Amino acid sequence: MDRSKINTKKYNRKNHLHLLVALVFLVLLSMISIGVGKYPIPVEDIIRISLGKEVDATVKMVFFGLRLPRTIMAIIAGIGLSMAGSVYQTIFKNPLATPDIIGVSSGANLGAAFAIVFLPGGTNTVAISAFIGGIIAVFTALGLTGLSREKGVSTFVLSGIVIGSITQGLIMMMKFFADPERQLAAMEFWAMGSFAGITENKLIAIIPYFFLGSIILLLLRWQINILSLNDDEGKSLGINVDLMRFVVILAATLVVASIVSVTGLISFIGLIGPHIARMISKRNDFYTTVFSGIIGGILLIIADSLARSISSSEIPISILTTFIGAPFLAYLMTRLK
């Protein structure tokens, strides 16, 4: 057999092993996460519930009403943000690209702030407004790019910077007029991210959008790999580069907007998840995008477990992800080319 084919098989087997180990690790961490909190749930009870056996009513209520939806949301958020970050880094050819790059996070932040200050209703209203804000911001960035003579990657990035700057200005104006004791605090807390308010209803509400965006990305995996090439090379391979980039951006944005609409902003996961996956797998293709999603899930499960266990009051999730992500980014800057 050809030596190159043997090496390819060994390489693929190694990467599949990485994927399997990461999945097992994610499952084990999820079980630990379900048990962690102000009301600890023993592993034995988690196993009994998983097997359909009877447990104490309070344990069952905490498991199904609080911990399970929260843990599933943390996994979904880690997978979605890291996969979207990997896709953005690929199509923008920028290793520092994150969901902020075309304004989706800042648009969601503006939508949430608008709901907190001007709209009646509770967390559901904020979530819907944040989702709409993220989608509108991306469509605005794409529209601004369409008005430009040059529709390349750099124009997308500049459009995202413009939209991000405008939304930040509007958010600061809302903060100036907001009630400092109630509205301002809610705006700041939302911007720091949290899984504390996750319920079964919120989880069910965002899952269709998350899966729709993820399935589109999966179906377009080969086109995403081609978009990592030069635009002229992509066109020579027979794809409409501008249209495909537009569809991929919308799909990734749908994933991100669905997540941050209920969790608030979560820092760094979309940046460091893909980098860790590439460091382990030594490759940069759609396999790495999937692998980075699992890495992101692991990171957020760890961060969420720490958020509700290291202090008497729950710590916002972005504080912990920043303490994880910033040193890692410094490592990349100082150790890698």
C-alpha positions as CSV (number, residue, x, y, z in Angstrom):
1,M,0.0,0.0,0.0
2,D,1.2,3.5,-0.8
3,R,3.0,5.1,2.2
4,S,1.0,8.3,1.8
5,K,-2.2,6.5,2.2
6,I,-0.9,4.7,5.3
7,N,0.1,8.0,6.8
8,T,-3.3,9.5,6.0
9,K,-5.1,6.6,7.7
10,K,-2.9,7.0,10.8
11,Y,-3.5,10.7,10.8
12,N,-7.3,10.3,10.5
13,R,-7.3,7.6,13.2
14,K,-5.4,9.9,15.5
15,N,-7.9,12.8,14.9
16,H,-10.9,10.5,15.4
17,L,-9.3,9.4,18.7
18,H,-9.0,13.1,19.8
19,L,-12.7,13.6,19.0
20,L,-13.7,10.5,20.9
21,V,-11.7,11.4,24.0
22,A,-13.0,15.0,23.9
23,L,-16.6,13.7,23.7
24,V,-16.1,11.3,26.7
25,F,-14.5,14.1,28.6
26,L,-17.4,16.4,27.8
27,V,-19.9,13.8,29.0
28,L,-18.0,13.2,32.3
29,L,-17.7,16.9,32.9
30,S,-21.5,17.4,32.2
31,M,-22.3,14.8,34.9
32,I,-20.0,16.6,37.4
33,S,-21.6,20.0,36.4
34,I,-25.1,18.7,37.1
35,G,-24.1,17.8,40.6
36,V,-22.3,21.1,41.4
37,G,-24.2,24.0,43.0
38,K,-25.8,25.3,46.2
39,Y,-27.8,22.1,46.3
40,P,-25.3,19.3,45.4
41,I,-26.6,16.2,43.6
42,P,-24.6,13.1,44.3
43,V,-23.4,11.1,41.3
44,E,-25.3,8.1,42.4
45,D,-28.6,10.1,42.1
46,I,-27.6,11.4,38.7
47,I,-27.0,7.8,37.5
48,R,-30.3,6.6,39.1
49,I,-32.2,9.4,37.3
50,S,-30.5,8.5,34.0
51,L,-31.6,4.9,34.5
52,G,-35.2,5.9,35.2
53,K,-35.1,4.9,38.9
54,E,-36.8,6.9,41.6
55,V,-35.0,9.5,43.7
56,D,-36.0,12.2,46.2
57,A,-38.5,14.6,44.8
58,T,-36.4,17.7,45.5
59,V,-33.4,16.1,43.8
60,K,-35.6,15.3,40.8
61,M,-36.9,18.9,40.7
62,V,-33.4,20.4,40.8
63,F,-32.1,18.0,38.2
64,F,-34.8,18.5,35.6
65,G,-35.8,22.1,36.4
66,L,-32.5,23.7,36.9
67,R,-29.3,21.7,36.3
68,L,-30.1,19.7,33.2
69,P,-31.4,22.7,31.1
70,R,-28.4,24.8,32.3
71,T,-25.8,22.1,31.5
72,I,-27.3,21.5,28.0
73,M,-27.3,25.2,27.4
74,A,-23.7,25.5,28.4
75,I,-22.8,22.7,26.0
76,I,-24.8,24.2,23.2
77,A,-23.3,27.7,23.8
78,G,-19.7,26.3,23.8
79,I,-20.3,24.2,20.7
80,G,-22.1,27.1,18.8
81,L,-19.7,29.9,19.7
82,S,-16.6,27.9,19.0
83,M,-17.9,26.5,15.7
84,A,-19.0,30.0,14.6
85,G,-15.6,31.4,15.7
86,S,-13.8,28.7,13.7
87,V,-16.0,29.5,10.6
88,Y,-15.4,33.2,11.0
89,Q,-11.6,32.7,11.3
90,T,-11.7,30.5,8.2
91,I,-13.7,32.7,5.8
92,F,-12.2,35.9,7.0
93,K,-8.7,34.4,7.0
94,N,-8.1,36.0,10.3
95,P,-7.0,33.9,13.4
96,L,-8.4,36.6,15.7
97,A,-11.9,36.6,14.2
98,T,-14.8,36.1,16.6
99,P,-18.6,36.6,16.5
100,D,-17.9,40.3,17.2
101,I,-16.2,40.8,13.9
102,I,-19.4,41.5,11.9
103,G,-21.4,43.0,14.8
104,V,-23.6,40.1,15.9
105,S,-22.6,40.3,19.6
106,S,-22.8,44.1,19.7
107,G,-26.1,44.1,17.9
108,A,-27.5,41.5,20.4
109,N,-26.2,43.7,23.2
110,L,-28.0,46.7,21.8
111,G,-31.2,44.7,21.4
112,A,-31.1,43.6,25.0
113,A,-30.3,47.1,26.2
114,F,-33.3,48.5,24.2
115,A,-35.6,45.9,25.7
116,I,-34.4,46.6,29.3
117,V,-34.9,50.4,29.0
118,F,-37.9,50.8,26.7
119,L,-40.0,47.5,26.5
120,P,-42.2,46.0,29.2
121,G,-41.8,42.4,30.0
122,G,-39.2,40.1,31.5
123,T,-36.3,38.0,30.3
124,N,-38.2,36.6,27.4
125,T,-38.7,40.1,25.9
126,V,-35.0,40.8,26.4
127,A,-34.0,37.5,24.7
128,I,-36.3,38.2,21.7
129,S,-35.0,41.7,21.3
130,A,-31.3,40.6,21.6
131,F,-31.9,37.9,18.9
132,I,-33.5,40.5,16.6
133,G,-30.7,43.0,17.3
134,G,-28.0,40.5,16.4
135,I,-29.7,39.6,13.1
136,I,-30.4,43.2,12.2
137,A,-26.8,44.2,12.9
138,V,-25.4,41.5,10.6
139,F,-27.9,42.4,7.8
140,T,-26.9,46.0,8.2
141,A,-23.2,45.1,7.9
142,L,-23.9,42.9,4.9
143,G,-25.9,45.7,3.3
144,L,-23.1,48.2,3.9
145,T,-20.7,45.7,2.3
146,G,-23.0,45.4,-0.7
147,L,-22.9,49.2,-1.2
148,S,-19.1,49.1,-1.4
149,R,-17.3,48.7,-4.7
150,E,-14.9,46.2,-3.1
151,K,-16.8,43.3,-1.6
152,G,-13.9,41.3,-0.2
153,V,-13.1,40.1,3.3
154,S,-11.6,43.4,4.4
155,T,-14.9,45.2,3.6
156,F,-16.9,42.8,5.7
157,V,-14.5,43.4,8.6
158,L,-14.7,47.2,8.2
159,S,-18.5,47.0,8.0
160,G,-18.6,45.0,11.3
161,I,-16.3,47.6,12.9
162,V,-18.6,50.4,11.8
163,I,-21.7,48.7,13.1
164,G,-20.0,47.7,16.3
165,S,-19.0,51.3,16.9
166,I,-22.5,52.7,16.2
167,T,-24.1,50.1,18.5
168,Q,-21.7,50.8,21.3
169,G,-22.5,54.6,21.0
170,L,-26.2,53.8,21.2
171,I,-25.7,51.5,24.2
172,M,-23.7,54.2,26.0
173,M,-26.5,56.7,25.3
174,M,-29.1,54.3,26.8
175,K,-26.9,53.8,29.8
176,F,-26.8,57.5,30.4
177,F,-30.6,57.7,30.5
178,A,-31.2,54.4,32.2
179,D,-32.4,54.0,35.8
180,P,-29.0,53.5,37.6
181,E,-30.5,51.2,40.3
182,R,-32.5,48.9,38.1
183,Q,-32.0,49.2,34.3
184,L,-28.3,50.1,34.3
185,A,-27.5,47.1,36.6
186,A,-29.6,44.8,34.3
187,M,-27.7,46.0,31.2
188,E,-24.3,45.5,32.7
189,F,-25.2,42.0,34.1
190,W,-26.6,40.9,30.7
191,A,-23.4,42.1,29.0
192,M,-21.3,39.8,31.3
193,G,-23.3,36.7,30.5
194,S,-24.8,34.1,32.7
195,F,-26.5,30.7,32.6
196,A,-28.4,31.4,35.8
197,G,-31.7,32.2,34.1
198,I,-31.8,29.3,31.7
199,T,-35.0,27.3,31.8
200,E,-36.4,24.4,29.8
201,N,-38.7,26.9,27.9
202,K,-35.7,29.1,26.9
203,L,-33.7,26.1,25.8
204,I,-36.6,24.8,23.7
205,A,-37.1,28.2,22.1
206,I,-33.5,28.6,20.8
207,I,-32.8,25.0,19.8
208,P,-34.5,25.3,16.3
209,Y,-32.4,28.3,15.3
210,F,-29.2,26.7,16.7
211,F,-29.8,23.5,14.8
212,L,-30.8,25.3,11.6
213,G,-27.6,27.3,11.5
214,S,-25.5,24.3,12.5
215,I,-27.0,22.1,9.8
216,I,-26.4,24.7,7.1
217,L,-22.8,25.0,8.2
218,L,-22.5,21.2,8.1
219,L,-24.0,21.0,4.6
220,L,-21.6,23.7,3.4
221,R,-18.5,22.3,5.0
222,W,-16.6,21.8,1.7
223,Q,-17.5,25.3,0.5
224,I,-16.3,26.7,3.8
225,N,-12.9,25.0,3.2
226,I,-12.8,26.6,-0.2
227,L,-13.6,30.0,1.2
228,S,-10.3,29.8,3.2
229,L,-8.5,30.1,-0.2
230,N,-8.0,33.3,-2.2
231,D,-11.3,34.5,-3.8
232,D,-9.9,34.0,-7.3
233,E,-9.0,30.4,-6.4
234,G,-12.5,29.8,-5.0
235,K,-14.1,31.1,-8.2
236,S,-11.8,28.9,-10.3
237,L,-13.2,25.9,-8.3
238,G,-16.7,26.7,-9.4
239,I,-18.4,28.4,-6.5
240,N,-20.0,31.8,-6.2
241,V,-17.7,33.2,-3.5
242,D,-19.7,36.3,-2.6
243,L,-23.0,34.3,-2.3
244,M,-21.5,31.5,-0.4
245,R,-19.8,33.8,2.1
246,F,-23.1,35.6,2.6
247,V,-24.9,32.3,3.3
248,V,-22.2,31.0,5.7
249,I,-22.1,34.3,7.6
250,L,-25.9,34.2,8.0
251,A,-25.8,30.6,9.2
252,A,-23.0,31.3,11.7
253,T,-24.8,34.4,12.9
254,L,-28.0,32.5,13.4
255,V,-26.1,30.1,15.7
256,V,-24.5,32.9,17.7
257,A,-27.6,35.1,18.0
258,S,-29.7,32.2,19.2
259,I,-27.2,31.5,22.0
260,V,-26.4,35.1,23.2
261,S,-30.1,36.0,23.2
262,V,-30.6,33.9,26.3
263,T,-27.1,33.7,27.9
264,G,-25.9,37.3,27.3
265,L,-22.4,38.0,25.9
266,I,-19.8,35.3,26.5
267,S,-16.2,36.4,25.9
268,F,-13.2,34.5,24.3
269,I,-14.9,31.1,23.8
270,G,-15.3,31.8,20.0
271,L,-11.6,32.7,19.9
272,I,-9.7,30.2,22.0
273,G,-11.8,27.1,21.2
274,P,-10.7,26.9,17.5
275,H,-7.1,27.7,18.4
276,I,-6.9,24.8,21.0
277,A,-8.5,22.5,18.4
278,R,-6.0,23.4,15.8
279,M,-3.1,23.0,18.2
280,I,-4.2,19.5,19.1
281,S,-5.3,18.3,15.6
282,K,-2.6,20.0,13.6
283,R,-5.0,20.8,10.8
284,N,-7.4,23.5,9.7
285,D,-10.6,22.1,8.0
286,F,-14.2,21.5,8.9
287,Y,-13.1,18.6,11.2
288,T,-11.3,21.2,13.2
289,T,-14.5,23.3,13.3
290,V,-16.4,20.3,14.8
291,F,-13.6,19.5,17.2
292,S,-13.4,23.2,18.3
293,G,-17.1,23.0,19.1
294,I,-16.5,20.1,21.5
295,I,-13.5,22.0,23.1
296,G,-15.7,25.1,23.5
297,G,-18.4,22.9,25.2
298,I,-15.7,21.6,27.6
299,L,-14.4,25.1,28.4
300,L,-17.9,26.5,29.1
301,I,-18.9,23.5,31.3
302,I,-15.8,24.1,33.4
303,A,-16.4,27.8,33.5
304,D,-20.1,27.4,34.5
305,S,-19.3,24.9,37.2
306,L,-16.7,27.3,38.7
307,A,-19.2,30.2,38.4
308,R,-21.6,28.6,40.8
309,S,-19.2,27.0,43.1
310,I,-16.2,29.2,43.9
311,S,-18.2,32.0,45.5
312,S,-21.3,32.4,47.7
313,S,-22.9,34.4,44.9
314,E,-22.8,33.3,41.2
315,I,-20.0,34.9,39.1
316,P,-20.9,36.1,35.6
317,I,-19.6,33.6,33.0
318,S,-17.6,36.2,30.9
319,I,-15.4,37.0,33.9
320,L,-14.2,33.4,34.1
321,T,-13.9,32.9,30.3
322,T,-11.8,36.1,30.2
323,F,-9.5,34.8,32.9
324,I,-9.2,31.6,30.8
325,G,-9.0,33.2,27.4
326,A,-6.7,36.2,28.0
327,P,-3.7,34.2,29.3
328,F,-4.1,31.7,26.5
329,L,-4.1,34.6,24.0
330,A,-1.0,35.9,25.6
331,Y,0.6,32.5,25.2
332,L,-0.3,32.4,21.5
333,M,1.3,35.9,21.1
334,T,4.6,35.0,22.8
335,R,5.1,31.3,21.9
336,L,3.6,30.7,18.5
337,K,4.2,32.4,15.1
